[in-house]
Amino acid sequence: MGDHKEQPLRVGAAVRRRRRALELTLAVVAERSGLSVPFLSQIENERARPSRGSLEKVADALRTTAVELLAAADPACSVDVVHAEGPEADYEPRMRSLVRGHHQMHAQEFTGDHDAGREFQYRNDQLMYVADGAVDVEAEGRAYRLGRGDTLYLTGGVRHRWRATVADTRVVVVAVAEHIEAVRDRPRR
């Protein structure tokens, strides 16, 4: 009932807001982008979905980027439920997204272990929460042991890696999306 499948973003509202903020007419945007006024009107009114190329032309005409327009787009629904999968008969390592679509934050759940040798470095801040089990984390040359209920906060740019130390470990990682400039780029060490 309140459960929605992944919905497309409504980029038309973002295009309209940006055009109006710049006090441009559809005709000016059409001239700058090489697209027709009727097509731009259809985009703004959600009657047409622009291709990646068309969206980039619109973004250029509006002195922005396609990524920024997508980030400013309204989701087709504001509430989305991601149901847990059924009980696992085997506890193979897996990852699942807890948030669908293109949003300002990402959340993932890791069950079991993953590629423990892989080093991560995110542009923005993230929070790691151990729902079950335990993990060892190496960040900025220091080791941390986290157990059930523990959290670790990492600021953007921190290089880190982690591994599960207990079978059936579940870790939830929540991060500010990469397309958001939440933290100014820090110089790399």
Secondary structure, DSSP 8 states (H G I E B T S, - for coil): --------EEHHHHHHHHHHHTT--HHHHHHHHT--HHHHHHHHTTSS---HHHHHHHHHHTTS-HHHHHHH-EES-S----------SS---EEEESS-SS-SEEEEEEES---TT--B--SS-EEEEEEESEEEEEETTEEEEEETT-EEEE-TT--EEEEE-STT-EEEEEEE-TTS--S------
